[in-house]
Amino acid sequence: MTAAPPHRPTDSAPPAPQAPGRRARRRHLRRTGAVLALGTALFAAGALGLAPDRADPPTGGRRAPAASSEDTAQRRIEALRQQIRRTGKNPRAWAELGLEYVQQAKTTADPAYYPKAGKSLRRSLDLQPRDNFTAEVGLGALAAGRHEFRDALRWARRATRTNPANAAARGVLGDAYTQLGRYRESFQAVQKMVDLQPGTPSLARASYTWELRGETDRARALMRRALKAASDPGDTAFARYHLAGLALRSGAPSTALREANAGLRSVPDNPDLLEVRARARTALGRPAAAVDDFEQAIAHVPQPAYVIALGELQQARGHLGKARRQYALYRAQERLLQQAGVRDDAEAVLFEADHGDADRAVGLGRRAVHSRPFLASHDAYAWALHRAGRDREALSHAEQALRLGTRSALYLYHRGMIHHALGDHAAARTDLRAALRTDPHFHPLHAPAARRTLTRIGAEA
């Protein structure tokens, strides 16, 4: 089954054969795969930066409305604790407990779960140092959640050696390669994941690999297949979320709104779907409804990306006091993440560049590109350099961000503004027009700035 692109995309992808004979070999690890498959979905918008940055991509599908989902997770955690108390030295139970903590950190945006996850997974590995696939893939997912992608790559490689037939490990491997800018290897890992288990998690990753290459039609088709493969309401909501995001990033907010509403019918109050519906409503000129959706999403799960997005919407509406409160909340969240060992990412760089100190943003961006040389890191560093008045340096990183052909209105806007600062009005005009053509409402503050700049360039021409 060819789903992920080769290093250079071809004009057609052959039909998709199944790989049925491997399931029996993976049966004893089925639960591990289910826990990780969506929980480590770093391709979600926030994580990878194609939507207003993601990230750290929404980071996973949710199986039920937020409250009941958290209750279910807490029951699983308590059951594993009881099992550990009864059985003593049980490496499998410790590893599964660690996986639950990793997932909870992602779905609740509570970084306090990361140290708990690390302790549990390390305990499992102490009890069973060799052939401990569950702990190995869990440590890979934990490292990825903390944005330590070189460690994630090391653990994912080890997990694939322990169990080459497990799809979840290939997902962590592909995510790590993507974030490290090793796209050929990432696409190969995703293709292998699809071959092993062509379900919602693998098809969604394959969709993202095509979106990175600017092949949005292929990306959309694969995400439709991910939706068709969904086996429960949580997977359905997950796929609907990404279909809505694809529509938004292609300048189709009405389609995005329909996808979000369809997902919310499956899983009411899902915070990711509320967030993407808020962005669709913003683009459709319904800011009051968008604010309501953002506030509901934050009440369920205070993801930093939601908080920034609400603050920027309030700023665009002229509600500066409300915007400042959201920005203060974001800074408090970032401090908690740092205390839990989570590294700053492109989201933090862009926030500092737009709402903080440009020189600090440059320092954050430099570290981000060094530790996580993904497209979003290059874009954020370019923008930080631009804000600091270092546009010649900025341009090379803006070019890096777009080198795969990604159709990102935000990346194009950033490069266009850098060209404008350098006095290259023709290149600026090309990029800014392309940004607005890709998504006329890509950002509540920057899309209007792009229009103003185009008007000014026209007057200067």
N, C-alpha and C positions, 0 to 999 in steps of 0.2 A: 504494500500500500504506500504510494508516494503522496505524502501530505505536506511535509516541510520542504522548502525550496533548497536546491543545491546552492553552492556558493554564488553562482550566477543563475538567476531564475530562468527556466526554459519557458517556451510559449505554451506548453500544455503539460498537464500532469496526468499520468496514466490512471486507469480506474483502480479501485482499492480492494485488493484481496484481503480476506480475513486470515488470522493466524490462530486457529482454534485449539491446536493441540497443546498449548503451553499452560492452559489454565490449571490443569491438574497439578502441575509442578509448583504452582504458586498458591495452592489452596490454603496451606498453613499460614501464609502471609497475607491473606486477603484483607483482613481487618487493618493491618498496617498500611496497605496501599490505599484503602478507603480513607483512613485518617489523613494521610499525607497528600492525596491526590489534589484536593482543592486547597488544603491548608497551606501548601507551599506554592501556590499559584502566584508567583512573583510577577507574572506578566500582566497583572491587573493594573489599571490605569495609574494609580498613584505610584506604584512601585517603579514602573518603567517610563513614566513621564510623558506619555502621549496625550493624556488628558491633563488638565491643570494639576501640576505635580505637588506617584505615584506612585516606583516606588517599588511609592510604594505601594502596582494593580494592585482600591479594593483589594483585599488580599485573600478572598476566599468565598466560596458559596456557603450559605447558611442553610441549615436543614429545617429551620422552623423560625417563627417570629423570635426576636432577640431574647425576650425573657424566658420563654419555654426552652429555647436552645441552650441558654446558659444553665438552666435548671438541669437539663438532661446531661450536659457536660459535667456538672458538679456531682451528679449521681454516679457517673462513670468514674470520676476521680475518687470518690469515696469508696466505691466498690474495689478499685485497685489498691487503695490504701489498706482496706480490710484484708484483701488477699495477701498483701505483703506482710501484714501483722500475723496472719495465720500460717503462712508457708515459710516465712523467714527469708532465706537467701534465694530469691526468685528473680533471675536476670530479666526474664521476659516481662514480668509484671512491672519491674522498675522501668524498663524501656517504654512500655505502653503508657505508664504514668507520665514519663517525660514527654512523649508525643502529645498527650492530652494537654499538658502545660504549654507546649509550643503552640498548639491550635488555639488555646484560650488567649494567649498573648495576642494572636492575630485578630481573633474575632471580637475581643473585648477592648482592644487598644490599651490594655493594662500591662506595662512592661515589667511589673513585679513578677509575672509568671516566668520570665526568661531565666532568672537565677534558679528558680525551682526546677525548671526543665533541665538546666545544665547539671544540677546536683543529681537528679534522678537518672539521667542518661549516663553520667559518669559512674554512678553506683552500679548500673547494669553492666557497664563495660568492665568494671573492677571484678565483678562476679563471673563474667564470661568474656575474657579478653579476645578470644578468637571466634570467628564465624558468628558474630553477634550482629546480624544484619539490621535488626530493628533498632538497636542503639546507634549503629553507624549511620543509617539514613536519618534517624532522629537528630543526631548531632549535626548532620549536614543541613537539615531544615532549620535547626536552631541558629547555626552560623549565618545562614541566609537571612533569617529574621532579624539578626543583629547587623546585617549589611557587611558581614565579614566573608566576602565571597571566595577568597582564596582558601580559607578554611572549609567553606562549604564544598568547594571543588575537591579538596583532599578527601573529605569524608564521603562524598558521593562516589568518587572513584573507588574507594575502599568498599563501599556497599555494593557497587556493581560487580566487583571481583568476588565478593562473598555470594551474591545471588544475581547472576547475569540475567535471569529471566524475569526480574521484577520491574514493572513499569514505573513505580513511584520513584525508585532511585534514579532512573533515567530523567525523570522530571526535574529532580533537584540538580542533577548534572547539567541539564540543558539550561536551567535558570542561572546557574553559576557561570557557565561559559558566556551566556548572553551579557551578564553584568560585567564580566571581565573583558568584553569587547572581542571575544573569540567566536565570531559569528559562524564560521564554517563548522566548527566543532559543535556549536550550539544546535545548528540545524540538523546535524547528523544525530545528535542525542535525542532530539525531539522526534525525528523520523523513526528511530529505534523504539521510542516509547509508543508511538502510534502502532508500529508493527506488533509490539507485544500486547497492547491493550487499547484498541481503537474506541475509547469511550470519551465522555465529556472532558475530563482533564487533559488528555493527550491531544484531542482535536482542537481544544481551545488554545493550547500552546502552539500547535501547528498554524492555527489562524493568525496568531500573533507574529510568527516568523514571516508570514507573507505580508502582514501589515508593515513590518519593519522595512521590507523591500519596496514599499509603495504599491503593492498589489492588493488594493482594498477589495476588489471584487472577489478574488480568491479567498481573502481573509473572511469576508462575509459568508461565502458559501461554506467554508469549513466551520464557521461558528453556527451556521444553521444545522449542520450535521451534528455538532456538539449538542445543540438543543434537542435534536431528534433522538440522540443517544441518552439523554438525561433519564435517570432511573428513579428520581424522587423529586419532590418540590424544591428542595435546596439546589439540586443540580439545574433544574429548570430556571430558577431565579438567577443562578450564576450565569447561565448562557444568555438569558434575556438582558442581564446587566451589560454584558460585553457587546451584544448586538446593539443596545442603546448607545453605548460608547462609540462604536464604529459609526453609527449614524450621525452622532453629534460631530465627530471629528471629520466627517465628510460634508458637513453643512446641511444636514437634514434633521432639524430639531423636531419636526412633527412626527417623523418616523421614530426618533428616539423616545418621544413621549409615549407613543403606542407600545413600544417594546417595554418600557418601564412599567406602564400600567398593566400590561399582560403579566409581567413578572410579579407585580404586587398582588395580583389576583391569586397567584400560586402561594406566595409567602407574604402575607400582609405585614407591613411595618419593617420589612427588610431594609436595613440602613443603607446598604449600597444602592439599592434601587431607589430609595428616597433621594439619595444624593444625586444620582444621574437624572432623575426626574426634575430635581431642582435646577440642574444646569440646562435641561431642555426648556423648562418654563422661563428661565432667565433669557435664553435665546429667543423665545417666542414673545418676549415683552410682557411677561407676567411676574414681575419681581416680588410682589407681596406673597403670591403662592409659592414662589421659589424659596423665600425666606422661611415660610412655614415648613416646607419639606426639609430644608437644611437643619432647622431647629429640632425637628422630630428625629432626624438621623443622628444628630449629635447627642440628643437625649438618650438614644439607645446605645450608641457606640461613639465616643468622642474622638474619632480618628482625626489626627492633625490636619490632613488634607481637607476634611469637611470644614474645620474651623477656619482655615485660611480662606477657603472659597466663600464662606459666609461673610467673613470680614471684608473681602474685596468687593462682594456684591453690595454690602452696606456702604462702603466707601464710594462706589460708583453712584449710589443713590443720594449721596451727600450726607449720610448719617454717620458722621465721623466719630462721634462718641461710641456708637455701637460697634463700629469697625475697630476702634482701639481696644475695646473690651475683648473682642475675638483675638486680636493679635497678642494681647497680654496672656490670654488663655493658651494660645499656641506656644508662647515662650515657656510657660510653666510646663506644658506637656513635653517640650524638647528637653528641659532639664531632667525630668523624670526618665525619659528615654536614655539620656546620656548616663545617668546614674545606674541604669540597668545594663549598660554596656553596649547600647545601640549606637552605631556610628551615624554622624550626620550624612545626609544624602542630598540629591539635587533639589529636593523640596526645601531644605534648610538654606541652601545657597540662594535660590531664587527669592525666598522670603526675605533674607537679609539684604539682598540687592535691591529689592523693591520697597522694603519697609524698614530697613535698618541702616547698617553702616556698610558702605561699599567696600572699604578696605578689609573689613572682617569677612565679607562675602568672598572676596578674592582668596583669602586664606583658606576658607572652607572649601571653595571650589578647587583650589590646587590640591588639597588633600583628597577630595572626592575623585578627581581624575586619576590620581595616583593609585588609590585603593580600589576604584570601581570605574574603569575607563569605558563605560557604556555611553551611548549616544546622549542620554539625558544629562550625564555628568559634564560632557563637553559643552552642551548647550548652556547649562547653568553657569559653568565657568566663563564661557564667552560673555554671557550677560553681565556677570559680576565685573569682569574686566572692562566692559563697555561703561558700566556705571561708574567705575573708577577712572575713566578717561584714558584707558589703555586699549584703544580700538584696533591698532595694528596687531597686537597680540590676540585680541579677541577674535579677529576674523578667522585665524587658522582653526580655532576651536569651533567656531560656528560652522565652518566647512566640514569639520570632522563629524559634527552632529547630523549633518545631512548627507553623509557620504554613501549611505545605502539606498538613498532615494525615498526615505520616509516622508510621507505627506503630512507633515506637522505644521499647522498654521502658526503655532507658537515659535517653533524653530525658525521658520521663514521670517516671521516678524522680527525676531531677535537679529538675524543676519541682515535684514533690510535696514534696521535702525543703525547697525554698525556701519554698513555701507554709507548711510546718510551722514553719520558723524565723520566719516573719512572723506566726504565730499563727492562720492561716486553716486550721483543722483540717478543715473540710468539703472545701475544695479539695485539701488534702493527701491526704485519704482517697480522693477520686476519682482523683487521679493515681496514687497508689501502688497502688491496686487495679487500675487499668488497666494499669500496668506489669507487674504479676504475672500478670494475665490474658493479656496479650500474649505474655509469655515468663516462666514461673515461675522460670527458671534463668538469667536474662540476664547475671548477673555473680556470680562466686563470693564476693565481699565485699558487694556492694551489694544483691543479692536478699535475703540474710538480714537486712540492715539495714532494708530496706523492710518485711519482716514484723515485725521488732521495733518499728518506728515505728508501724505500724498497731495493734499490740497496745497500745502506750503511748497512742496517740490514743484508742482505745476506752476505756481506763481513765480517761482525763481527761475524756471526754465526759459 
